[in-house]
């Protein structure tokens, strides 16, 4: 009887041991072989992100003001997929934004910045208009804005030159601007201002008995009178007034040179007479006087 009980107890223990061993094996198997995540969804997401990355880069370039880079990206994408509506919409939005920013810069008198935007749009207009026919602007409008900006840029530079009393620079800018926008009222006003300031500066120097400086101002005014004759109708002085003032300066300097010449100061005389030629370059009398004095100076040097 005792043996029977012992054998039953042994069988139960063995059975329990086998059950526990199987359970552990199952648990261990599950730990070593986790259920794999579906790869299809991850791969699809990565493909979508890869396709949209160029558009993201283009948008970033646009926001940072790198307009040319942004448009280059759109052109590359449209070359690959010209019928892709998403790319078309993004490219159209970028073009309209560049136009808007350029218009705003033009209104704020930031002409150089506006010109950069308009030139870029004009350069790429033919390409984009074939794919995006509904753009809100035309090449003719861009050309008109470019002309306005160029003129505005000229006017800004002319104003700066006049304030700095860089009259020759102002004159050159006025001449260039007048060729591009002849008859513009603002250019006429600046030309009148240039001539008036030159005349006033000459008058002041003459009053200070600085005949060389006065002659230079009058000479430059007479030179610019010829350039901007169409703008001189409302000035308070005439070309003859400038010519008369030049003669006064020339005569005074001629006399000063003669005084130095008679003293035997040939170098001093030559220096004074040469100052006359800076504003009266066709003065043959002074040219001969300088030639004579130089010859005598050469003889002295021997």
C-alpha positions in Angstrom: 0.0 0.0 0.0 2.8 2.4 0.9 4.5 1.6 -2.4 1.4 2.4 -4.3 1.1 5.8 -2.6 4.8 6.5 -3.2 4.5 5.6 -6.9 1.4 7.9 -7.4 3.2 10.8 -5.6 6.2 10.3 -7.9 4.0 10.3 -11.0 2.3 13.6 -9.9 5.6 15.3 -9.3 7.0 14.2 -12.7 3.8 15.4 -14.4 4.0 18.8 -12.7 7.7 19.1 -13.7 6.9 18.5 -17.3 4.1 21.1 -17.3 6.3 23.7 -15.8 9.1 23.0 -18.3 6.7 23.3 -21.2 5.4 26.6 -20.0 8.9 28.0 -19.6 9.8 26.9 -23.0 6.8 28.7 -24.5 7.6 31.9 -22.6 11.2 31.7 -23.7 10.2 31.2 -27.3 8.0 34.2 -27.2 10.8 36.4 -25.9 13.3 35.3 -28.5 10.8 35.6 -31.5 8.8 38.8 -31.1 6.0 39.5 -33.5 7.4 41.5 -36.5 5.9 45.0 -37.2 4.3 45.4 -40.6 6.9 46.9 -42.9 4.6 48.0 -45.6 3.2 51.1 -43.8 6.6 52.4 -42.7 8.0 52.0 -46.3 5.0 53.9 -47.7 5.4 56.8 -45.3 9.1 57.0 -46.1 8.3 57.2 -49.8 5.8 60.0 -49.3 8.4 62.0 -47.3 11.0 61.4 -49.9 8.7 62.8 -52.6 7.8 65.9 -50.6 11.3 66.7 -49.5 12.2 68.9 -52.6 9.0 70.9 -52.0 10.0 71.4 -48.3 13.4 72.6 -49.4 11.9 75.0 -52.0 9.6 76.4 -49.3 12.5 76.9 -47.0 14.5 78.7 -49.7 11.5 80.9 -50.4 11.1 81.9 -46.8 14.8 82.7 -46.4 14.7 84.9 -49.6 16.7 82.5 -51.8 14.2 83.0 -54.6 16.4 81.7 -57.4 17.1 78.5 -55.5 13.4 77.9 -54.8 12.5 78.4 -58.5 15.3 76.1 -59.6 13.9 73.3 -57.4 10.4 73.8 -58.8 11.7 73.7 -62.4 13.5 70.4 -61.6 10.4 68.9 -60.2 8.2 70.1 -63.0 10.6 68.7 -65.6 10.0 65.3 -64.0 6.3 65.6 -63.3 4.8 68.5 -65.4 1.2 67.4 -64.6 1.7 67.1 -60.9 -1.0 69.4 -59.4 0.7 69.6 -56.0 4.0 70.8 -57.6 2.1 73.2 -59.9 0.3 74.7 -57.0 3.5 75.1 -54.9 5.3 76.7 -57.8 2.5 79.1 -58.6 2.3 80.1 -55.0 6.1 80.8 -54.9 5.9 83.0 -58.1 3.0 85.0 -56.7 4.9 85.5 -53.4 8.0 86.7 -55.2 5.9 89.2 -57.1 4.2 90.3 -53.9 7.5 90.8 -52.1 9.0 92.7 -55.1 5.9 95.0 -55.3 6.2 95.7 -51.6 9.9 96.6 -51.9 9.2 98.9 -54.9 6.5 100.7 -52.9 9.0 101.1 -50.0 11.6 102.6 -52.4 13.9 99.6 -52.0 14.5 99.6 -55.7 17.5 97.3 -55.9 15.7 94.6 -54.0 12.6 94.9 -56.1 14.6 94.8 -59.4 16.2 91.6 -58.3 12.8 90.0 -57.9 11.3 91.3 -61.1 14.4 90.3 -63.1 14.1 86.8 -61.8 10.4 86.5 -62.6 11.0 87.9 -66.1 13.9 85.4 -66.7 11.8 82.4 -65.8 8.4 83.7 -67.1 8.4 81.7 -70.4 9.1 78.4 -68.6 6.5 78.7 -65.9 3.8 80.3 -68.0 3.7 77.3 -70.3 2.8 75.1 -67.3 1.0 77.7 -65.1 -1.2 79.8 -67.5 -3.1 81.4 -64.7 -0.4 83.6 -63.2 -1.7 87.0 -62.1 1.0 89.1 -63.8 2.4 89.5 -67.3 5.9 90.1 -68.6 4.8 93.6 -69.7 3.9 94.5 -66.2 7.2 93.2 -64.9 9.0 95.3 -67.6 7.1 98.4 -66.5 7.9 97.9 -62.8 11.6 97.4 -63.8 11.6 100.8 -65.5 10.0 102.4 -62.5 12.6 100.8 -60.2 15.5 101.8 -62.4 14.3 105.4 -62.5 13.7 105.3 -58.7 17.2 103.9 -58.2 18.7 106.7 -60.3 16.7 109.4 -58.4 18.0 108.0 -55.1 21.6 108.1 -56.3 21.2 111.6 -57.8 19.8 112.9 -54.5 22.7 111.3 -52.5 25.2 112.8 -54.9 23.7 116.3 -54.7 23.6 116.2 -50.9 27.3 115.2 -50.9 28.0 118.0 -53.5 29.4 115.4 -55.9 28.2 117.4 -58.8 30.0 115.6 -61.6 28.7 112.3 -60.4 25.1 113.7 -60.2 25.5 115.0 -63.7 26.5 111.6 -65.1 23.6 109.8 -63.3 21.2 112.4 -64.6 22.4 111.9 -68.1 22.0 108.2 -67.9 18.5 108.4 -66.4 17.4 111.0 -68.9 18.3 108.6 -71.8 16.1 105.9 -70.2 13.3 108.1 -69.1 13.3 111.3 -71.2 11.0 114.1 -70.1 10.4 112.7 -66.6 9.3 115.6 -64.3 11.5 114.4 -61.4 14.6 114.3 -63.5 13.8 117.8 -64.7 13.6 119.0 -61.2 16.9 117.5 -60.3 18.6 118.9 -63.3 17.3 122.4 -62.4 18.6 121.8 -58.9 22.0 120.8 -60.1 22.4 123.9 -62.3 21.1 126.2 -59.6 23.5 124.8 -57.0 26.4 125.1 -59.3 25.6 128.7 -60.0 25.0 129.5 -56.3 28.3 127.8 -55.4 30.1 129.8 -58.1 28.6 133.1 -56.8 29.7 132.3 -53.3 33.2 131.5 -54.3 33.4 134.6 -56.4 32.3 136.7 -53.5 35.1 135.1 -51.4 37.5 136.1 -54.3 38.3 132.4 -54.9 38.3 132.9 -58.6 39.7 129.4 -59.5 36.9 127.7 -57.5 34.3 130.0 -58.8 35.4 129.4 -62.3 35.2 125.6 -61.8 31.6 125.8 -60.6 30.6 128.2 -63.5 32.4 126.0 -66.0 30.6 122.9 -64.8 27.3 124.6 -64.9 27.9 125.8 -68.5 28.9 122.3 -69.5 25.7 120.8 -67.9 23.6 123.5 -69.4 24.3 121.9 -72.8 23.4 118.5 -71.6 20.2 119.4 -70.0 19.1 122.3 -72.1 15.5 121.0 -72.3 15.2 121.5 -68.5 16.5 125.0 -68.3 13.4 127.0 -69.3 12.3 128.0 -65.8 15.8 128.8 -64.4 16.4 132.4 -63.1 19.6 132.7 -65.0 20.7 132.2 -68.6 23.7 130.5 -70.3 25.1 134.0 -71.1 25.2 134.7 -67.3 27.5 131.7 -66.8 29.7 132.7 -69.7 30.1 136.2 -68.3 31.0 134.9 -64.9 33.6 132.6 -66.4 35.2 135.6 -68.2 35.4 137.5 -64.9 37.1 134.6 -63.2 39.4 134.0 -66.1 40.5 137.7 -66.3 41.1 137.9 -62.6 43.3 134.8 -62.6 45.1 136.1 -65.8 46.0 139.3 -63.9 47.2 137.3 -60.8 49.4 135.2 -63.1 50.8 138.3 -64.7 51.8 139.7 -61.3 53.7 136.5 -60.5 55.2 136.5 -64.0 56.6 140.0 -63.6 58.0 139.0 -60.2 60.0 136.3 -62.0 57.9 133.6 -60.3 57.4 131.6 -63.5 56.2 128.4 -61.7 53.6 130.4 -59.8 52.4 132.1 -62.9 52.1 128.8 -64.8 50.1 127.2 -61.9 47.6 130.1 -61.8 47.1 130.1 -65.6 46.7 126.3 -65.7 43.8 126.7 -63.2 42.0 128.8 -65.9 42.1 125.9 -68.3 40.1 123.7 -65.9 37.0 125.7 -66.6 37.9 127.6 -69.7 39.8 125.0 -71.8 39.5 126.9 -75.1 41.3 130.0 -73.8 44.0 130.4 -76.5 45.5 133.5 -74.8 46.3 131.5 -71.7 47.6 128.5 -73.6 50.2 130.8 -75.3 51.1 132.5 -72.0 51.7 129.1 -70.4 53.8 128.0 -73.4 55.9 131.1 -73.2 56.5 130.8 -69.5 57.5 127.2 -69.7 60.0 128.0 -72.5 61.6 130.7 -70.4 61.7 128.4 -67.3 63.4 125.8 -69.4 66.0 128.3 -70.6 66.7 129.3 -67.0 67.2 125.7 -66.0 69.6 125.5 -68.9 
